[in-house]
Amino acid sequence: MSIVLDAVLEANRKYAETFGSKSELPIPPGRKFAIVTCMDARLDPAKFAGLAEGDAHVIRNAGGRVNEETIRSLIISHKLLGTQEWFVIHHTDCGMLTFTNQVMYDLLEESLESAALGENGWYNPEKEGGSRAGQYINFLPIQELEQSVVDDVTYIRNHPLVSKHIPIYGYIYDCKTGKLVEVKEATEVGKAE
Ligand code: ZN
């Protein structure tokens, strides 16, 4: 029996007990904005950006990177659900800074089980049962943090399906202080017409 499963279901039982007026919330986010950010467990957008249920869209993935999947969510967020301002928020000490696509391909080719990070980078404690299929995925690792924010805001800004009226703000969340630090070049690229 999974300890995690039991704990999650117990926490949810308590949450639902005081659900109250949240049952009346409409689908469109009340504060009309969206955040793209990393899935890193240390980041809690509801807390660092002051969100309650119903306030905003939060689109999370490894790195808070932007690709066609992220664009898909952003287009729906704006076109059908009315968000008018978007944030791209990457963060210090991101795991996406610790590998390249080639490193990931090699790790997966050797084993599918969890790797470990040693002094000389990532390695596999287990060394069998891998797959070469990793090569077909761009894992979107990050080489330089500010540049990745600029790149992702630029990708959104230049996308043919994104309205020029939506400002896109670029920030880095500092895991040591909890502060959002603006990437000015990104916000400049992302400014609305
Ligand atoms: Zn991260």
Boltz pocket constraint, residues with backbone or C-beta under 6 A from the ligand:
constraints:
  - pocket:
      binder: B
      contacts: [[A, 38], [A, 39], [A, 40], [A, 62], [A, 63], [A, 64], [A, 91], [A, 93], [A, 94], [A, 95], [A, 96]]
      max_distance: 6.0
